[in-house]
Amino acid sequence: MKILSIQSAVAYGHVGNSAAVFPLQRIGVEVLPVYTVNFSNHTGYGAWRGPLIPPDDVREVITGIEERGVLGQVDAVLSGYQGGEGIGDVIIDAVARVKAANPNAVYACDPVMGNAKSGCFVAPAIPELLRERVVPVADIITPNQFELGYLTGTSPDTLASTLASVDAARAMGPRTVLVTSVERPDRPEGTVEMLAVDDAGAWIVQTPQLPMKANGSGDVTAALFTAHYLESGSAAVALRKTVSSVFDLLALTLDSGDRELRLVEAQEFYAHPREQFAVIQVR
């Protein structure tokens, strides 16, 4: 399997491609990483150094890959945080080029916009770009519950309303939706859920909610879910494996007391997920 991953990169810590690439490689995926920024660290620290890579330069890198004749071997394009409209255009163009070379390829988009605690933290033009132009060309999207509502103009909270919001998102174009950070008012205290929906049905999984904020965990989640879904063709299988790996990564990080993901130390959890959480079909 080959995945063209167009995302940010940091020298210290793990977000964007610096979070997604190694777990994918550890489960046997060949990754073609294309960087949109090359920062010293993620912006959550409030200070960072390094360049935002101009969209034309990102496009040049993709063109160089195309000139090697390998786009036809790419099974999926993966994207995450989009810092500006220009990068969105480059990603949309890359998806079109990959699908022209390999009609079976898919585009997996993590529509990063914000979260329930922080609200929307991207540039004002990004939500409209994602809603109007990016999500409609995606095959897989992996929003959190807040982003799902933002994309669809809804307020998902219960299982029924979250499923209705997913249906609205699927009507926009993508057939497969993974919703992270699902927080239903009637869930047991101290838990959080993930929901996966495709043409075959809908499945939910519940885990303990760990007392931490982990930058990059969504990037790992989107990457692993995409790879497992492509390999198995099953949203339920992809959900079960992904949740297991990410939970154990987060638990290991929490136990370490480190702010940054213990990405390398957790590698056996990607290669051999324990699949310790029950996945329940809800539709």
N, C-alpha and C positions, 0 to 999 in steps of 0.2 A: 504494500500500500504506500502511495506517495501523497503527501499533503503539502500544498503551497500555503504557507502561513504568513500573512501580511499583518505584522503587529509591531508594537514598540519593543525596545530592548533596553535593559539597564545593566550596568556593570555590577552594582551591589544590590542583592536582593532578587526577587523573582516576581515579575509581572510581565504581561504580554508574551512575546516569544521567549523571554527569559524564564517564564513559568511553563509555557506550553511545550517547548521543544523536547526537553529531556524526558518527561513522562511518555511522550509519544515514541521517542526513540527506544525507551526501555521496554515498550510492548511490541517493538519490531516495526514501527512505522518509519519510513524514510521521509524526513522533513526538509522542505526547501524554505528556509526562513528568509523573509524579506523584511527589513527593518524600516519603520516609519519615524522613529526617533532613536538616538543613541545617547541616553542620559546616564549620569553617574548613579542615580537611584530614582525610585518612584516619587511622584510629586506629593505624596502624602506627608513627606517630611517637611514640606513647606519651602525647601530650598534644594536646588539641584543644578547640575552643570551638564553641558553637552548640547549637541545640535538637534533641532527639529529638522528632519530630512525633507527638503523640498519635494513636493509631489512629482515634479518632472524627473527628479533623480530616482525616486522610487519606481516610476514607470520605466526608466532606463534599465534598472536592474531586472525587472520583469521581462523587458524586451530582450535582454541578454540571455535570460533563461530560455525564452522562446526560440532564439537563434541557435541554441544547442539542440533543438528539436525534441525537447522533453515534455512540453505541455500536454501532449497526447497521452503521457504516462501518468499524469496527475489525476488522482481519484477525487480530491476535494480541495477547494479553496477555503481557508479559515481566516476570519478576521475578527478583531475585537474593538477596543477603543479607537475611535476615529477623531483625531484632534482637530480636523478642519474639513471643509467641504471638498477641497482639492484632493485629499486622500480618498474620500468617498468615490470620487470620479475614477481615480486610478484603480480602486478595488473593483468597481462595477465593470470597468474595461477589462481587467484581468480575468474576471469570471467569464465574460463573453469570449475572450480568447481561449481560455481553457476548455470551455464547452464546445467551441468550434472544433478544437483539436480532439476532444473526447466527449461525445454527447452523453456519455453515462456519468460524467463527473457531476459533483454536487457542490453547492456553496453553503457553508455553515457560517452564520453571522451571529456573533454575540453583540446585541444592540446596546452597548454600554451607554447609559445616560445618568444613572444615579441609583439611589436606594431609599428605602422607607425612612431611614434615620437622617440622612444628609440631604434628601431631596435631589433635584436635578443639578448635576455639577458640570455639565458640558456646555460648550458655546451655544448660544440661543438658536443657531441655524441647524445644529446637529439633529435634534429630535425630528424636525421636519424632513431633513435629508434622509434619515433612517426610515421614517414612516412612508414618505412619498416615493423614494427611489431605490433604497437599498433593500429593505425587507421584501418588497415585491419580487425581487430577482433571487431571493434566498430560497433554498430548499429546506434548511434546518435553521431555526433560531433558538437562542438559549437565554431569554430574558429572565431577570428576577421578577418577582410578583409586582413590584413597583413599576418596573420598566414595561411589563406587559400592559398594565393599566395606562401608562403614558402613551404607548404605541397605539392603543385601541380606543382611547378616550373613555375608558371604563374605570370602575373602582372594584377590582376583584378582592374579595376577602373570604367568603365561604367557598366550599368546594364547588357548589353549583355556579356561583358567579365567576370563579376562576376558570372553570371549564367553558363558560359562555364567552369569556374574554379570549381564551385560547381559540375558540371557534372563530371569533372575529379576526384574530391574527392570521389564522389559516386561510380565511377568505381573502386576505391580502396577497397570498402567494405561497408562502412556505407550507409544506405538507406535514412537517415534523416540528413540534415545539417542546422544548424542555423548559419548565418553569422552576427556577431555584428560589430559595428563601420564601417558601409558601408558609404563611402564618395565618391559620384559620382561628377564629375566636373560640371554637369548640375543641381545639386540639388539647391534648394533655399538657399541663404546665411543664416547661423546660424542654419542649420538643420543637422541631422544625421539619418541614417536608419538602420533597421535590416531586414534580408531576411531569410525566412524559406522555405526549399525545401524538398519534399518527393515524393513518387510515385504518389501521387494525384495531385501535381502541385507545384507552387511556389508563395509565397506571400511576399509582402514588406510593411513595416510600417515606417512612418517618424515622428520624434519628434523634438522639439527644442534641439539644442546642448548646454548643460549647460557648463559654463566656469569653469570646475573643473577636477581634476584627483582624482578618487576614487578607492583606492585599495580595492579589494574584490567584486566590482560590477559585474565583470565577473563570479565570483563564485556563486553569488546569481542568476544571469541570467541563468547559466547552470543548476542549481538545480531546479529552478522554471519551466523552459521550459521542463525539463525531466519529472517532476511530472505532469504538465498539459498535456503534450503530451500522457503520459501513460494513464491518466484518460479519456481524450477526444478522443484520436485517430486522432485528427485533428491538423495539423501544424498551420493552420490559427487561431484556437481557442487558442492554446498554445502560439502562438506569441502575439496575442492581450492581453491576460492576463499578460504574462511575461513583455512585454514592459510597460504596465500600472503600474505594481507594482514597477519595477525598476526605472522608471522615477520619480515616486512620492517619492521613497526612496532617490534618488539623489537630488531632489529638496528640500526635508526636510533637508538633510545633508548640502546642499549649504546654505540654509537660516540660519542654526545653526552656521555657521562659523567654525565648527569642521572639523578636518582633517579626522577623522574616521567616517565610516558610522553610521548613526543613526538607527541602525538595529532594536532595540527593539521598539523605538518610532514609527517606520513605520509599525508596525505589522498589523494594520487594512488594509493597502494597499495590503498586501499579501492575507489576508482572504477575502477581498471584493474589488477586483480590479475595478477601475472605468471604465476601457475599453474605455478611452476617445480618443484613436487614431484609425483612419480608417486603416484597413488592406486591401490591394489591391492585387488581383490576377494578376500576371504578366506572367503566363504561365499555 
